[in-house]
Amino acid sequence: MVSKSKSTITNKFRNNTVSWHLDLWNCINVSNKSQRRALIISVASCVSLLHCLHLNHLFEHATHFSHLSNIEREITFRSEKGHYYSYFKRVAMETPTFLEGLRSAMNDNVTEYPSTINTLKRFNVYPELGLAAAFRILVAVSHRYQWPIRHCYWVNRGRDLPAVESCSGLGDPMYFYVYSVIALNGCAVGVLFILSERLSGSTVGGLVTVAAFFFNHRVATRVSWNVSLREAFGYPLFVTECLAVTQLLLSRSPNTKLYGFTIGGLVTCFMLSWQFSQFVLLTQLISITGTFTLHYIPERNMIVYLKSLTGGFIISYFLLFGNQMLLTSLLFSAVIAVWLIVILSRKLAGFYHPVIVFLVQFVGGIVILIGSKLIVSWIVQSEDDAHITNIFRAKFGNYRDFHTTLYTCSKAFDFLSYNDGIKPTLETGLLPVSAAVLLAVSLN
C-alpha cells in the first residue's frame, strides 16, 4: 500500500514536471506572429540592457572611472585610444562650432607635424564626428529646456591626498563618449539574439547564443577596457549587417530597394568606422559566394546582396575622400570577381554539367581576383596597404623591416596560442559543442 502511494506521488510529480517544461517551451516558442515578434523584441531589449550593465560594471571595475578627475580619465585612454578620443574632444569641445571642428579634422597639422593630413581619410574617425555632433545637440537641447545632464562632486581620496572634482552624466564629454560606446555594444548582443533566432527558427536558439556570448565574454569582446578602438564601433554594425544579409538570403521575394538601402547603408557605416572592415566583408563575400555556387542561394538574392555591397563600397570610397587603400584592397578585386561568377552562372546554366560550371566559376574567380588586384595596384601606383602585405610576409616568411618588427613583437599580432584561443573555449564548452553541431549538420 505504501509503495503504491509512493508510486502515485512519483508519477504525479513527473507529470507535473513534464507539464511545467511543456508550458515553459510553449511560452518561449509562441506560434502567433505578432506575439512572437513582441517576445523577440522584448527579449532582445532585455539582453541588450543586461549587457550594457555588465559592460558598465566591468569598465568601472577596471578603471574606477566615476572616482577619477577629468584629466585622469583622459590618461586612461592610452596610445591609439587617446588618439581617437582627441578628435571627439576637438570637434565636441575645443572648437566654437561643429563645422569648424570638421574643418580642423580635415586639415590636421598636429598629428603628423609638419605635414597636414585629412584625418577622415586616414584614420576612420567618422564615429567620433557622429558622437561629437550628438553631444553638441544634447548640450544645446539641455540648455534650451534647462535639463540637468551633468553632476559634479568632490571625491575624497584619503591618505592625506587632496580631494578632486569629478563629474558624471551625459553632459560630461567623457561620460557621453564612453557610455555611447557601451550602449552600442550592449545592443550588439540583442542583435545577436535576433540573428540566432532567425537562423535557428527558435527563441531558445537565440538564448543559447546569448548564453554562449556571456560565458565566453573575455574572448568575445574587449570593449570593457578598450572603449575607443575601431572595433568597438565596427563590431555592432557588422552584426547588424549580418542580420540584414541573413534576412535577405532567407527571403523568397526580397524587396530590392529595402534590402539595398539597408545593407548598403550598414556596409557604408561599417567601412567608415573600421579600417579592417574590408577583410571582414571579404570573408563574408567569399562565404556567401561559395554558398551561391552550390545553389543554396537564389540568383536574385545574390544580385541584391552584390549590388548592396558594391554600392556601400563606392559610397565609402567617396566619403573617405578617395582612399586608395580601398581600391587596392582584396575586397574590391573580389567584388569584381564575384560579379563575373554570377554572370558565368547565368550564361553556363543548362549547357554544361554543374561540376564543370563550378570549376569554371572557381578558376575564373581566382584569375579575375588576382588579375584585377595586380592591374589596379599598377594603375593606382599606391603603397598604402604595403604594410599589410609585409606583415603577412613577416609572419609566414623571413621578411623584416622596422614596421613589421614593431607590429609582430606585439602579442596581438602573434599566432593564436592555446591559452588565449583554444583553452578558454574548451573550458566553457563552446568549441566541443560547436564541433558536435557542425558534425551533426554535416551528417544530416
C-alpha positions in Angstrom: 0.0 0.0 0.0 2.8 2.4 0.9 4.8 1.5 -2.3 1.7 2.1 -4.4 1.2 5.5 -2.7 4.8 6.4 -3.4 4.5 5.3 -7.0 1.4 7.5 -7.4 3.1 10.5 -5.9 6.2 10.0 -8.1 4.1 9.7 -11.3 2.2 12.9 -10.4 5.5 14.7 -9.8 6.8 13.5 -13.1 3.6 14.6 -14.9 3.7 18.0 -13.3 7.4 18.4 -14.2 6.8 17.5 -17.8 3.7 19.7 -17.9 5.8 22.6 -16.5 8.5 22.1 -19.1 6.0 22.0 -21.9 4.3 25.2 -20.6 7.7 26.9 -20.5 8.6 25.7 -24.0 5.3 26.9 -25.4 5.7 30.2 -23.6 9.2 30.7 -25.2 8.2 29.4 -28.7 4.9 31.1 -29.4 3.3 30.5 -32.8 1.3 33.7 -33.2 3.4 36.1 -35.4 2.5 39.3 -33.5 3.1 37.7 -30.1 6.3 36.1 -31.4 7.6 39.4 -32.7 6.8 41.1 -29.4 8.5 38.3 -27.5 11.7 38.6 -29.7 11.8 42.4 -29.3 11.3 42.2 -25.5 14.0 39.5 -25.0 16.4 41.4 -27.3 15.9 44.6 -25.3 16.4 42.7 -22.0 19.6 41.1 -23.1 20.9 44.4 -24.5 20.2 46.2 -21.3 21.8 43.3 -19.3 25.0 43.5 -21.5 25.1 47.3 -21.1 25.0 46.9 -17.3 27.6 44.2 -17.4 30.0 46.3 -19.6 29.4 49.3 -17.3 30.4 47.1 -14.3 33.5 45.7 -16.0 34.6 49.2 -17.2 34.1 50.8 -13.8 35.8 47.9 -12.0 38.8 48.2 -14.4 39.2 51.9 -14.3 37.3 53.3 -11.2 36.0 55.8 -13.8 33.5 57.5 -11.5 36.1 58.4 -8.9 38.7 59.9 -11.3 39.2 63.6 -12.3 38.7 64.5 -15.9 42.4 64.6 -16.6 42.8 61.2 -15.0 40.0 59.8 -17.1 41.8 61.0 -20.3 45.0 59.4 -19.1 43.2 56.0 -19.0 43.0 56.3 -22.8 46.5 55.3 -23.7 48.1 55.1 -27.2 45.7 55.0 -30.1 42.7 55.1 -27.7 43.6 58.6 -26.7 44.4 59.4 -30.3 40.8 58.6 -31.4 39.2 60.3 -28.4 41.2 63.5 -29.1 39.2 64.0 -32.3 35.9 63.8 -30.5 37.2 66.2 -27.9 38.4 68.6 -30.6 35.1 68.7 -32.5 32.8 68.5 -29.5 34.5 71.0 -27.2 37.6 72.7 -28.5 36.1 74.5 -31.5 33.3 77.0 -31.4 31.1 75.2 -33.9 30.8 71.7 -35.4 31.7 72.9 -38.8 34.9 74.5 -37.6 35.8 71.2 -35.8 35.1 69.3 -39.0 37.4 71.7 -40.9 40.1 71.2 -38.3 39.9 67.5 -38.6 40.1 67.7 -42.4 43.2 69.9 -42.2 45.1 68.5 -39.2 48.7 69.7 -38.9 49.2 68.3 -35.4 49.1 64.5 -35.7 51.8 64.2 -38.3 53.5 67.6 -37.9 54.7 69.3 -40.1 52.5 67.5 -42.6 48.8 68.5 -43.0 46.6 65.5 -43.3 42.9 64.7 -43.7 42.1 62.6 -40.7 38.8 61.5 -42.1 40.7 59.8 -45.0 43.5 58.5 -42.8 42.1 57.3 -39.5 38.4 56.3 -39.9 37.2 58.9 -37.3 33.7 59.2 -38.6 32.3 57.7 -35.3 33.9 60.5 -33.3 32.3 63.1 -35.6 28.9 61.5 -35.2 29.2 61.4 -31.4 30.5 65.0 -31.3 27.5 66.1 -33.3 25.2 64.2 -31.0 26.9 65.7 -27.9 26.6 69.2 -29.2 22.9 68.7 -30.0 22.3 67.2 -26.5 24.0 70.1 -24.8 22.1 72.7 -26.8 18.8 71.0 -26.1 19.6 70.6 -22.4 20.4 74.3 -22.2 17.2 75.2 -24.0 15.0 73.3 -21.7 17.3 73.5 -18.6 17.7 69.8 -18.2 20.3 68.8 -15.6 22.6 66.4 -17.5 25.8 66.9 -15.6 26.5 66.4 -11.9 29.8 67.3 -10.3 31.1 66.3 -6.9 34.3 66.1 -4.9 36.0 62.7 -4.3 37.9 62.4 -1.0 41.0 60.2 -1.8 42.1 59.8 1.9 45.7 59.1 3.0 46.4 62.9 3.1 45.7 63.1 -0.7 43.9 66.2 -1.9 40.2 65.8 -3.0 39.5 66.0 -6.7 36.4 67.2 -8.6 34.7 64.6 -10.7 31.6 64.9 -12.9 29.2 62.4 -14.3 26.1 62.3 -16.5 25.7 62.6 -20.3 26.6 66.3 -20.1 30.2 65.3 -19.3 32.0 64.6 -22.6 34.0 61.6 -21.3 30.9 60.0 -19.9 28.9 60.7 -23.1 31.7 59.1 -25.2 32.3 56.1 -23.1 28.6 55.2 -22.4 27.6 55.8 -26.0 30.1 53.1 -27.0 28.9 50.8 -24.1 25.3 51.3 -25.2 26.2 50.5 -28.9 27.9 47.3 -27.9 25.2 46.4 -25.5 22.7 46.5 -28.3 25.0 44.2 -30.3 24.0 41.2 -28.1 20.3 42.0 -28.7 21.0 41.9 -32.5 22.9 38.6 -32.0 19.9 37.1 -30.3 17.6 38.1 -33.2 20.1 36.8 -35.7 20.4 33.4 -33.9 16.6 33.3 -33.6 16.2 33.8 -37.4 18.8 31.2 -38.2 17.6 28.5 -35.7 13.9 29.4 -36.0 13.6 29.2 -32.3 13.7 31.6 -29.4 15.7 29.0 -27.5 18.4 29.1 -30.2 18.8 32.9 -29.6 19.0 32.4 -25.8 21.7 29.8 -26.3 23.7 32.2 -28.4 23.4 34.9 -25.7 24.4 32.5 -23.0 27.4 31.4 -25.1 28.4 35.0 -25.6 28.3 35.8 -21.9 30.2 32.6 -21.0 32.9 33.5 -23.5 32.8 37.2 -22.8 36.5 37.5 -22.2 37.4 36.3 -25.7 34.3 37.6 -27.4 34.9 41.4 -26.8 37.4 43.7 -25.2 35.3 46.9 -25.3 35.1 46.9 -21.5 38.8 48.0 -21.3 39.4 49.3 -24.9 36.5 51.6 -25.4 37.6 53.8 -28.3 39.2 51.2 -30.6 37.6 51.0 -34.1 36.3 47.5 -33.4 34.1 48.9 -30.6 32.1 50.8 -33.3 32.6 48.3 -36.2 31.5 45.1 -34.5 27.9 46.1 -33.6 27.5 47.5 -37.1 28.8 44.3 -38.7 26.5 42.1 -36.6 23.5 44.2 -37.7 24.7 43.9 -41.3 24.8 40.1 -40.9 21.2 40.2 -39.6 20.1 42.2 -42.7 22.0 39.8 -45.0 20.6 36.8 -43.3 17.1 38.1 -43.7 17.8 38.8 -47.4 19.1 35.3 -48.0 16.1 33.8 -46.2 13.6 35.9 -48.2 11.8 34.2 -51.2 10.9 37.5 -52.8 13.2 40.2 -51.4 12.3 43.9 -51.6 15.2 45.1 -53.7 15.1 48.8 -52.6 14.6 47.9 -48.9 17.4 45.5 -48.6 19.6 47.5 -51.0 19.4 50.7 -48.9 19.6 48.8 -45.6 22.6 46.6 -46.4 24.3 49.3 -48.4 23.9 51.8 -45.6 25.2 49.3 -43.0 28.2 48.4 -45.2 29.0 52.1 -45.6 28.8 52.8 -41.8 30.9 49.7 -41.1 33.6 50.7 -43.6 33.7 54.2 -42.3 34.2 53.1 -38.7 36.9 50.5 -39.0 39.9 50.3 -41.3 39.9 46.4 -41.1 36.3 46.1 -42.2 37.4 45.3 -45.8 38.9 42.0 -44.5 35.7 41.1 -42.6 33.5 41.8 -45.6 35.9 39.8 -47.8 35.4 36.7 -45.7 31.6 37.3 -45.7 31.6 37.7 -49.5 33.7 34.5 -50.0 31.3 32.5 -47.8 28.2 33.7 -49.5 29.7 33.2 -52.9 30.6 29.6 -52.0 27.0 29.1 -50.9 25.7 30.6 -54.1 27.9 28.3 -56.3 26.4 25.3 -54.5 22.9 26.6 -55.4 21.8 27.3 -51.9 21.1 30.9 -52.7 18.8 32.1 -55.5 20.5 34.3 -58.1 18.1 37.2 -57.4 19.0 37.3 -53.7 22.7 37.1 -54.6 22.4 40.0 -57.1 20.7 42.2 -54.4 23.5 41.4 -52.0 26.2 42.2 -54.5 24.5 45.5 -55.5 24.2 46.5 -51.9 27.9 45.6 -51.1 29.1 47.4 -54.3 27.0 50.5 -53.5 28.2 50.6 -49.9 31.8 50.2 -51.1 31.5 53.1 -53.6 29.9 55.4 -51.1 32.6 54.6 -48.6 35.3 55.3 -51.1 34.0 58.8 -51.8 33.3 59.6 -48.1 36.8 58.5 -47.3 38.0 61.1 -49.9 39.2 58.6 -52.4 41.2 56.4 -50.0 43.4 54.4 -52.4 43.8 51.6 -49.9 40.2 50.6 -50.7 40.9 50.4 -54.4 43.9 48.2 -53.9 42.2 46.0 -51.4 41.3 42.4 -52.0 37.7 43.2 -51.3 37.5 45.4 -54.4 39.0 42.8 -56.5 36.8 40.1 -55.0 33.7 42.1 -55.8 34.7 42.2 -59.5 35.5 38.5 -59.5 32.1 37.6 -57.9 30.2 39.7 -60.4 31.9 37.6 -63.1 31.0 34.4 -61.3 27.3 35.4 -61.2 27.4 36.3 -64.9 29.1 32.9 -65.7 26.5 31.1 -63.7 23.7 32.7 -65.8 25.5 32.1 -69.1 26.5 28.5 -68.4 23.4 27.2 -66.7 21.7 24.4 -68.6 24.5 23.9 -71.1 27.1 22.1 -69.0 27.3 19.7 -66.1 27.1 21.5 -62.7 30.6 20.3 -61.7 32.0 21.9 -64.9 30.2 25.1 -64.2 31.5 25.1 -60.6 35.1 24.6 -61.8 34.8 27.3 -64.4 33.4 29.7 -61.8 36.1 28.8 -59.3 39.0 29.1 -61.7 37.6 32.2 -63.3 37.0 33.9 -60.0 40.6 33.2 -58.8 42.1 34.5 -62.1 40.0 37.7 -62.1 40.7 38.3 -58.3 44.5 38.1 -58.8 44.5 39.9 -62.2 42.3 42.8 -61.1 44.4 43.2 -57.9 47.6 43.4 -59.9 46.1 45.7 -62.6 44.5 48.2 -60.1 47.7 48.3 -58.0 49.7 49.0 -61.1 47.3 51.8 -62.3 47.0 53.4 -58.9 50.7 53.1 -58.0 49.7 53.2 -54.3 51.6 51.6 -51.4 49.1 52.4 -48.7 48.4 48.8 -48.0 52.1 47.7 -48.4 52.4 47.3 -44.6 49.6 44.7 -44.5 51.4 42.6 -47.2 54.7 43.0 -45.4 53.1 41.8 -42.1 52.0 38.6 -43.9 55.4 38.2 -45.4 57.0 38.6 -42.0 54.6 36.2 -40.3 55.0 33.4 -42.9 58.5 34.2 -44.2 61.8 35.8 -43.3 60.9 39.4 -44.3 61.8 42.0 -41.7 61.7 45.8 -41.5 61.0 48.4 -38.8 57.2 48.4 -39.2 56.8 44.7 -39.3 59.0 44.2 -36.3 57.1 46.8 -34.4 53.8 45.0 -35.2 54.9 41.4 -34.8 56.5 41.9 -31.5 53.1 42.6 -30.1 51.1 39.7 -28.7 48.0 40.9 -30.5 49.7 40.1 -33.9 51.1 36.8 -32.8 49.6 33.5 -33.8 46.6 32.4 -31.7 48.0 30.4 -28.8 46.4 27.5 -27.0 45.9 29.5 -23.7 44.4 32.5 -25.5 42.2 30.9 -28.1 41.5 27.2 -27.6 41.7 26.7 -23.8 39.0 29.4 -22.9 36.5 27.9 -25.4 37.2 24.4 -24.2 36.6 25.4 -20.6 33.3 27.0 -21.4 32.3 24.1 -23.7 31.9 26.4 -26.8 34.4 24.6 -29.0 33.3 21.0 -28.4 29.6 21.9 -28.7 30.2 23.8 -31.9 32.2 20.8 -33.3 29.3 18.5 -32.4 26.7 20.7 -34.0 28.8 21.1 -37.2 29.2 17.3 -37.3 25.5 16.8 -36.8 24.6 19.3 -39.6 27.2 17.7 -41.9 25.8 14.2 -41.4 22.2 15.4 -41.8 
